[in-house]
Amino acid sequence: MVEILTSFTTLLMTMAVVRDRGGADFVRVITELAKPAIAGQSPAQFAIDAIAGACTAALADPEGDSLSRTLAAIRQKGNHSAAAE
């Protein structure tokens, strides 16, 4: 849980730049990754990696295309992980 909070804090600081562009990417990362992680709906390491990847993708382009692709890949990976359990 501490690792998630640390990553989340880093995400918040990094996403300040994204927020300044309008915040839609920020809201997507919070809604799709951070809230489920805090609720315990994903393993801690998976959430940490997903949030970090989404943060990098969100900063890659202001249109959000990179974030959309990254979130889709994260969902796919999460679905495969859940099916394996």
Residue pairs with C-beta under 8 A, 6 or more apart in sequence:
1 44
3 44
3 45
3 48
4 37
4 38
4 44
4 47
4 48
4 51
7 47
7 48
7 51
7 52
8 34
8 37
8 38
8 51
10 52
10 55
11 29
11 34
11 51
11 52
11 54
11 55
14 55
14 59
15 25
15 26
15 29
15 55
15 58
17 59
18 25
18 26
18 58
18 59
19 26
21 62
24 64
25 58
25 64
25 67
26 58
28 54
28 58
28 64
28 67
28 71
29 51
29 54
29 55
29 58
29 67
32 54
32 71
32 74
32 75
33 47
33 50
33 51
33 54
33 71
33 74
34 47
34 51
36 42
36 47
37 44
37 47
37 50
37 51
42 50
42 78
43 81
46 77
46 78
46 81
50 74
50 78
53 70
53 74
54 67
54 70
54 71
54 74
56 70
57 66
57 67
57 69
57 70
57 71
58 64
58 66
58 67
60 66
60 67
61 67
